[in-house]
């Protein structure tokens, strides 16, 4: 029986997620221990406006389990979730930005936009559910 190095396995799965999403170098894998489990918050960083957003969260029994669940989500989320376009500005800038999210509903899309920031730091001008292609 071969024992796999947990760090090597985690790096392999993280790379598979990055490659599948096609956004290498723009993802943050944020691990949080809660109630004896591991929550993985996958965060994207937009290089154009240097803002970060929540892509998705998964809870696993450990880091590898959470990563495996995230990979499975990344491989199927386009078929399971709606596409939303949000237009917004930050409190510090007057530049209008457009961001795209996949979510189950409008509230989840907004949660992904506001993740990790003060709700007053962004003003949202429009939220549109995109037509199914």
Backbone as a chain_set.jsonl record, in Angstrom:
{"seq": "XXXXXXXXXXXXXXXXXXXXXXXXXXXXXXXXXXXXXXXXXXXXXXXXXXXXXXXXXXXXXXXXXXXXXXXXXXXXXXXXXXXXXXXXXXXXXXXXXXXXXXXXXXXXXXXXXXXXXXXXXXXXXXXXXXXXX", "coords": {"N": [[0.838, -1.177, 0.0], [0.604, 2.154, -0.932], [1.525, 5.165, 0.578], [0.306, 8.358, 0.298], [1.713, 11.57, 0.18], [0.223, 14.101, 1.945], [0.424, 16.83, 1.372], [1.459, 16.899, -1.197], [-0.606, 15.625, -2.55], [-2.699, 17.459, -2.067], [-1.688, 19.702, -3.442], [-1.706, 18.66, -6.042], [-4.478, 18.321, -6.529], [-5.348, 20.964, -6.206], [-4.045, 22.133, -8.388], [-5.34, 20.787, -10.46], [-7.911, 21.858, -10.187], [-7.4, 24.59, -10.744], [-6.504, 24.367, -13.42], [-8.774, 23.263, -14.646], [-10.635, 25.341, -14.325], [-9.317, 27.285, -15.683], [-7.974, 29.522, -14.747], [-5.327, 29.92, -13.71], [-3.135, 30.939, -11.127], [-4.79, 32.925, -10.19], [-6.344, 32.199, -8.089], [-7.28, 31.708, -4.696], [-6.862, 29.467, -2.148], [-8.527, 29.044, 0.622], [-8.427, 27.762, 3.746], [-10.336, 26.738, 6.5], [-10.692, 25.613, 9.771], [-13.455, 24.192, 11.297], [-15.588, 23.088, 13.75], [-14.374, 20.535, 13.848], [-14.142, 19.892, 11.196], [-13.163, 20.724, 7.794], [-13.402, 23.734, 6.128], [-13.331, 24.849, 2.874], [-12.804, 27.747, 1.238], [-12.948, 28.916, -1.89], [-11.426, 31.414, -3.572], [-11.535, 33.913, -6.026], [-9.359, 36.109, -7.812], [-9.607, 39.069, -9.467], [-7.731, 40.267, -12.047], [-7.92, 42.631, -13.488], [-9.266, 44.647, -11.958], [-8.329, 44.194, -9.447], [-9.825, 42.959, -7.362], [-11.263, 40.644, -5.048], [-13.324, 37.714, -5.021], [-15.755, 35.39, -3.799], [-15.68, 32.168, -5.061], [-16.682, 29.594, -4.511], [-17.736, 27.56, -1.708], [-16.828, 24.702, 0.167], [-17.311, 21.985, 2.445], [-15.4, 19.611, 4.117], [-14.282, 16.439, 5.502], [-11.632, 16.619, 5.921], [-8.741, 18.415, 4.623], [-8.093, 17.305, 2.077], [-10.477, 15.963, 1.385], [-12.239, 18.173, 1.224], [-11.035, 19.514, -0.915], [-11.384, 17.607, -2.972], [-14.175, 17.626, -3.192], [-14.479, 20.266, -4.041], [-13.23, 20.177, -6.537], [-14.979, 18.417, -7.873], [-17.262, 20.056, -7.862], [-16.31, 22.207, -9.43], [-16.141, 20.959, -11.874], [-18.769, 20.622, -12.612], [-20.409, 22.836, -12.118], [-21.375, 24.693, -14.014], [-23.49, 23.482, -15.292], [-25.318, 23.242, -13.269], [-25.91, 25.658, -11.992], [-27.205, 29.027, -12.14], [-26.325, 31.768, -14.314], [-25.093, 34.974, -13.575], [-24.898, 38.487, -14.099], [-23.306, 41.178, -12.673], [-23.232, 44.632, -12.018], [-21.206, 47.12, -10.637], [-19.669, 49.459, -8.308], [-16.801, 50.482, -6.378], [-16.502, 52.024, -3.153], [-14.316, 53.671, -3.09], [-13.757, 54.319, -5.715], [-14.888, 55.511, -8.882], [-15.258, 53.996, -11.06], [-17.138, 51.932, -13.131], [-17.73, 48.518, -12.783], [-18.005, 45.231, -14.187], [-19.01, 42.067, -13.294], [-19.114, 38.485, -13.32], [-21.012, 35.772, -12.156], [-21.67, 32.446, -11.014], [-24.425, 30.992, -9.552], [-26.916, 29.695, -7.241], [-29.041, 31.372, -6.838], [-30.105, 34.865, -6.839], [-29.408, 36.009, -4.357], [-27.277, 34.411, -3.469], [-25.407, 35.019, -5.463], [-24.934, 37.719, -4.884], [-23.872, 37.405, -2.302], [-21.456, 36.191, -2.957], [-20.181, 38.273, -4.294], [-19.937, 40.2, -2.213], [-18.362, 38.87, -0.382], [-16.189, 38.697, 2.347], [-15.922, 41.443, 2.721], [-16.889, 44.75, 3.773], [-20.286, 45.531, 3.606], [-20.957, 48.076, 2.835], [-18.908, 48.919, 1.221], [-19.142, 48.507, -1.46], [-21.202, 49.462, -4.149], [-23.977, 48.243, -5.726], [-25.286, 48.31, -8.938], [-26.726, 46.877, -10.824], [-28.221, 43.648, -11.167], [-28.391, 40.881, -13.07], [-29.954, 38.014, -14.275], [-28.572, 35.858, -16.496], [-29.622, 34.744, -19.766], [-30.337, 31.304, -20.462], [-28.211, 29.429, -22.457]], "CA": [[0.0, 0.0, 0.0], [1.398, 3.378, -1.042], [1.017, 6.287, 1.357], [0.479, 9.589, -0.448], [2.005, 12.772, 0.958], [-0.995, 14.922, 1.934], [0.711, 18.121, 0.748], [1.599, 16.64, -2.633], [-1.961, 15.341, -3.04], [-3.428, 18.731, -2.053], [-1.17, 20.517, -4.55], [-2.178, 18.051, -7.289], [-5.908, 18.627, -6.7], [-5.448, 22.41, -6.422], [-3.639, 22.391, -9.764], [-6.413, 20.291, -11.316], [-8.995, 22.851, -10.116], [-6.949, 25.765, -11.496], [-6.483, 24.038, -14.848], [-10.149, 23.088, -15.124], [-11.276, 26.656, -14.38], [-8.573, 28.109, -16.63], [-7.546, 30.783, -14.136], [-4.134, 29.667, -12.908], [-2.515, 32.104, -10.522], [-5.794, 33.892, -9.747], [-7.183, 31.537, -7.092], [-6.798, 31.576, -3.33], [-7.462, 28.343, -1.448], [-8.594, 29.479, 2.016], [-8.881, 26.647, 4.579], [-10.736, 27.113, 7.851], [-11.164, 24.49, 10.59], [-14.645, 24.511, 12.089], [-16.309, 21.94, 14.308], [-13.713, 19.281, 13.502], [-14.142, 19.699, 9.74], [-12.409, 21.741, 7.062], [-14.121, 24.516, 5.123], [-12.491, 25.42, 1.829], [-13.368, 28.861, 0.49], [-12.154, 29.17, -3.085], [-11.57, 32.834, -3.862], [-10.917, 34.353, -7.276], [-8.834, 37.471, -7.82], [-9.705, 39.645, -10.801], [-6.502, 41.019, -12.306], [-8.224, 43.953, -14.049], [-9.596, 45.636, -10.935], [-7.702, 43.764, -8.184], [-10.827, 42.642, -6.346], [-11.444, 39.205, -4.852], [-14.703, 37.27, -4.857], [-15.925, 33.98, -3.476], [-16.118, 31.305, -6.153], [-17.535, 28.554, -3.925], [-17.275, 26.973, -0.445], [-17.121, 23.285, 0.406], [-16.894, 21.477, 3.747], [-14.974, 18.217, 4.053], [-13.786, 15.888, 6.764], [-10.265, 17.128, 6.007], [-8.351, 19.263, 3.501], [-8.183, 16.547, 0.822], [-11.907, 15.76, 1.108], [-12.786, 19.462, 0.78], [-10.504, 19.761, -2.265], [-12.043, 16.692, -3.914], [-15.525, 18.152, -3.394], [-14.352, 21.487, -4.827], [-12.935, 19.756, -7.909], [-16.238, 17.906, -8.434], [-18.099, 21.232, -8.11], [-15.741, 22.957, -10.554], [-16.39, 20.212, -13.102], [-20.197, 20.528, -12.937], [-21.204, 23.991, -11.679], [-22.014, 25.407, -15.134], [-24.751, 22.8, -15.608], [-26.204, 23.231, -12.103], [-26.195, 26.973, -11.433], [-27.53, 30.109, -13.063], [-25.288, 32.759, -14.568], [-25.516, 36.332, -13.242], [-24.019, 39.615, -14.386], [-23.479, 42.246, -11.682], [-22.502, 45.869, -12.266], [-20.954, 47.676, -9.324], [-18.504, 50.312, -8.087], [-16.324, 50.51, -4.999], [-16.657, 53.314, -2.491], [-13.11, 54.457, -3.355], [-13.571, 54.545, -7.147], [-16.127, 55.771, -9.628], [-15.249, 53.137, -12.243], [-18.159, 50.884, -13.153], [-17.176, 47.199, -13.074], [-18.946, 44.169, -14.492], [-18.517, 40.762, -12.867], [-19.999, 37.365, -13.648], [-21.048, 34.768, -11.101], [-22.576, 31.306, -11.09], [-25.026, 30.834, -8.225], [-28.259, 29.095, -7.247], [-30.036, 32.447, -6.876], [-29.566, 36.226, -6.776], [-28.813, 36.243, -3.042], [-25.975, 33.756, -3.433], [-24.52, 35.803, -6.331], [-24.549, 38.903, -4.112], [-22.989, 36.944, -1.228], [-20.138, 35.96, -3.554], [-19.623, 39.595, -4.558], [-19.634, 40.875, -0.958], [-17.591, 37.995, 0.493], [-14.989, 39.207, 2.977], [-15.816, 42.904, 2.728], [-17.98, 45.533, 4.348], [-21.378, 45.676, 2.636], [-20.99, 49.47, 2.386], [-17.74, 49.226, 0.398], [-19.517, 48.322, -2.871], [-22.564, 49.81, -4.538], [-24.417, 47.429, -6.856], [-26.239, 49.018, -9.782], [-27.645, 45.941, -11.481], [-28.019, 42.204, -11.089], [-29.19, 40.3, -14.149], [-29.747, 36.591, -14.539], [-28.333, 35.711, -17.928], [-30.436, 33.699, -20.387], [-29.709, 29.997, -20.654], [-27.818, 29.268, -23.872]], "C": [[0.891, 1.251, 0.0], [0.735, 4.494, -0.239], [1.339, 7.566, 0.587], [0.745, 10.738, 0.515], [0.81, 13.716, 0.816], [-0.757, 16.269, 1.238], [0.841, 17.982, -0.773], [0.224, 16.385, -3.245], [-2.793, 16.623, -3.092], [-2.982, 19.616, -3.205], [-1.655, 19.987, -5.895], [-3.635, 18.42, -7.554], [-6.097, 20.129, -6.934], [-5.083, 22.76, -7.864], [-4.719, 21.919, -10.741], [-7.593, 21.27, -11.34], [-8.624, 24.081, -10.938], [-6.985, 25.515, -12.998], [-7.89, 23.905, -15.405], [-10.856, 24.44, -15.274], [-10.566, 27.605, -15.342], [-8.137, 29.448, -16.063], [-6.379, 30.537, -13.178], [-3.569, 30.972, -12.371], [-3.498, 33.148, -10.013], [-6.751, 33.298, -8.721], [-6.494, 31.526, -5.736], [-7.577, 30.441, -2.681], [-7.39, 28.66, 0.04], [-9.219, 28.363, 2.856], [-9.177, 27.131, 5.984], [-11.223, 25.854, 8.569], [-12.363, 24.964, 11.379], [-15.364, 23.225, 12.463], [-15.704, 20.6, 13.868], [-13.699, 18.964, 12.024], [-13.332, 20.822, 9.095], [-13.301, 22.405, 6.031], [-13.092, 25.08, 4.154], [-13.287, 26.511, 1.125], [-12.439, 29.113, -0.689], [-12.461, 30.584, -3.549], [-10.862, 33.151, -5.172], [-10.437, 35.784, -7.12], [-8.87, 37.969, -9.251], [-8.514, 40.557, -11.031], [-6.776, 42.421, -12.848], [-8.468, 44.996, -12.973], [-9.119, 45.243, -9.536], [-8.707, 43.579, -7.053], [-10.945, 41.12, -6.248], [-12.912, 38.9, -4.583], [-14.721, 35.795, -4.486], [-16.384, 33.238, -4.721], [-17.096, 30.262, -5.597], [-16.915, 28.103, -2.603], [-17.687, 25.516, -0.389], [-16.63, 22.928, 1.799], [-16.57, 19.997, 3.589], [-14.497, 17.739, 5.399], [-12.342, 16.302, 7.006], [-9.974, 17.935, 4.74], [-8.528, 18.546, 2.155], [-9.64, 16.321, 0.432], [-12.55, 17.045, 0.593], [-12.307, 19.791, -0.634], [-11.172, 18.869, -3.309], [-13.461, 17.15, -4.21], [-15.488, 19.414, -4.251], [-14.065, 21.148, -6.293], [-14.199, 19.238, -8.587], [-17.188, 19.056, -8.747], [-17.609, 21.982, -9.349], [-16.037, 22.273, -11.886], [-17.857, 20.225, -13.527], [-21.013, 21.79, -12.688], [-21.926, 24.696, -12.816], [-23.356, 24.778, -15.509], [-25.777, 22.943, -14.485], [-26.64, 24.608, -11.635], [-26.476, 27.992, -12.523], [-26.354, 31.057, -13.203], [-25.855, 34.147, -14.318], [-24.447, 37.334, -13.653], [-24.336, 40.709, -13.377], [-22.638, 43.443, -12.098], [-22.409, 46.619, -10.947], [-19.784, 48.653, -9.361], [-18.071, 50.155, -6.639], [-16.502, 51.921, -4.456], [-15.493, 54.25, -2.843], [-12.912, 54.822, -4.823], [-14.912, 54.815, -7.801], [-16.205, 54.917, -10.885], [-16.305, 52.044, -12.11], [-17.507, 49.575, -13.575], [-18.31, 46.227, -13.363], [-18.304, 42.849, -14.097], [-19.581, 39.71, -13.132], [-19.876, 36.301, -12.569], [-21.975, 33.632, -11.507], [-23.103, 31.1, -9.677], [-26.406, 30.202, -8.367], [-29.338, 30.157, -7.368], [-29.331, 33.8, -6.744], [-28.85, 36.474, -5.456], [-27.422, 35.611, -2.939], [-24.97, 34.501, -4.315], [-24.035, 37.052, -5.592], [-23.62, 38.534, -2.953], [-21.571, 36.726, -1.749], [-19.436, 37.287, -3.852], [-19.131, 40.245, -3.265], [-18.726, 40.075, -0.018], [-16.329, 38.691, 1.024], [-14.846, 40.716, 3.002], [-17.035, 43.52, 3.379], [-19.034, 45.759, 3.266], [-21.466, 47.106, 2.08], [-19.82, 49.848, 1.477], [-18.02, 49.11, -1.102], [-20.962, 48.768, -3.056], [-22.906, 49.009, -5.796], [-25.481, 48.206, -7.628], [-27.202, 48.086, -10.492], [-27.21, 44.511, -11.248], [-28.96, 41.599, -12.118], [-28.886, 38.814, -14.24], [-29.66, 36.444, -16.052], [-29.191, 34.595, -18.509], [-29.638, 32.397, -20.525], [-29.436, 29.824, -22.141], [-28.341, 27.979, -24.444]], "O": [[1.801, 1.384, 0.817], [-0.466, 4.735, -0.364], [2.498, 7.828, 0.262], [0.08, 10.862, 1.543], [0.431, 14.086, -0.296], [-1.659, 16.786, 0.58], [0.389, 18.842, -1.529], [-0.075, 16.874, -4.335], [-3.518, 16.848, -4.061], [-3.817, 20.221, -3.878], [-1.98, 20.768, -6.79], [-3.989, 18.789, -8.673], [-6.913, 20.526, -7.765], [-5.741, 23.593, -8.488], [-4.98, 22.586, -11.742], [-8.202, 21.485, -12.388], [-9.428, 24.563, -11.736], [-7.448, 26.364, -13.761], [-8.173, 24.375, -16.507], [-11.59, 24.655, -16.239], [-11.139, 28.608, -15.767], [-7.95, 30.408, -16.811], [-6.433, 30.894, -12.001], [-3.529, 31.982, -13.074], [-3.079, 34.162, -9.456], [-7.841, 33.828, -8.505], [-5.278, 31.357, -5.644], [-8.808, 30.453, -2.666], [-6.327, 28.56, 0.651], [-10.4, 28.052, 2.698], [-8.376, 27.843, 6.589], [-12.06, 25.118, 8.046], [-12.314, 25.997, 12.048], [-15.697, 22.398, 11.614], [-16.428, 19.654, 13.557], [-13.286, 17.872, 11.632], [-12.879, 21.747, 9.769], [-13.884, 21.742, 5.173], [-12.112, 25.705, 4.559], [-14.31, 26.241, 0.496], [-11.279, 29.481, -0.506], [-13.601, 30.913, -3.877], [-9.734, 32.717, -5.401], [-11.032, 36.575, -6.388], [-8.253, 37.385, -10.141], [-8.311, 41.516, -10.286], [-5.944, 43.312, -12.684], [-7.943, 46.107, -13.053], [-9.472, 45.894, -8.553], [-8.463, 43.997, -5.921], [-10.752, 40.403, -7.23], [-13.64, 39.706, -4.003], [-13.803, 35.048, -4.824], [-17.359, 33.63, -5.361], [-18.187, 30.068, -6.134], [-15.71, 28.246, -2.399], [-18.769, 25.146, -0.845], [-15.652, 23.496, 2.283], [-17.343, 19.231, 3.013], [-14.326, 18.529, 6.328], [-11.878, 16.334, 8.146], [-10.849, 18.114, 3.892], [-9.055, 19.126, 1.206], [-9.996, 16.473, -0.736], [-13.319, 17.012, -0.368], [-13.08, 20.286, -1.455], [-11.49, 19.327, -4.406], [-13.909, 17.075, -5.354], [-16.362, 19.616, -5.093], [-14.616, 21.785, -7.191], [-14.468, 19.575, -9.74], [-17.851, 19.042, -9.784], [-18.406, 22.347, -10.214], [-16.169, 22.941, -12.912], [-18.172, 19.881, -14.666], [-22.2, 21.819, -13.014], [-23.002, 25.252, -12.597], [-24.254, 25.469, -15.989], [-26.975, 22.784, -14.719], [-27.651, 24.722, -10.941], [-26.047, 27.845, -13.667], [-25.496, 31.139, -12.324], [-26.95, 34.472, -14.778], [-23.25, 37.061, -13.565], [-25.488, 41.12, -13.236], [-21.478, 43.295, -12.482], [-23.397, 46.746, -10.224], [-19.008, 48.675, -10.317], [-18.856, 49.752, -5.781], [-16.636, 52.883, -5.212], [-15.662, 55.469, -2.889], [-11.986, 55.566, -5.147], [-15.952, 54.382, -7.305], [-17.118, 55.09, -11.694], [-16.358, 51.329, -11.109], [-16.818, 49.516, -14.593], [-19.423, 46.375, -12.858], [-17.187, 42.545, -14.515], [-20.777, 39.999, -13.166], [-18.775, 35.971, -12.126], [-22.939, 33.831, -12.246], [-22.33, 31.038, -8.721], [-26.987, 30.174, -9.452], [-30.41, 29.906, -7.92], [-28.115, 33.864, -6.561], [-27.786, 37.093, -5.443], [-26.501, 36.212, -2.385], [-23.798, 34.606, -3.952], [-22.857, 37.401, -5.669], [-22.681, 39.273, -2.656], [-20.599, 37.039, -1.062], [-18.223, 37.399, -3.677], [-18.025, 40.784, -3.228], [-18.361, 40.574, 1.046], [-15.515, 39.202, 0.255], [-13.759, 41.226, 3.276], [-18.079, 42.881, 3.515], [-18.704, 46.135, 2.141], [-21.986, 47.317, 0.984], [-19.748, 50.985, 1.01], [-17.221, 49.566, -1.92], [-21.827, 48.487, -2.226], [-22.204, 49.091, -6.804], [-26.451, 48.696, -7.049], [-28.354, 48.443, -10.738], [-26.024, 44.199, -11.145], [-30.175, 41.783, -12.047], [-27.727, 38.402, -14.278], [-30.559, 36.854, -16.786], [-29.464, 33.607, -17.828], [-28.417, 32.413, -20.685], [-30.313, 30.044, -22.977], [-28.106, 27.683, -25.616]]}, "num_chains": 1, "name": "protein.A"}
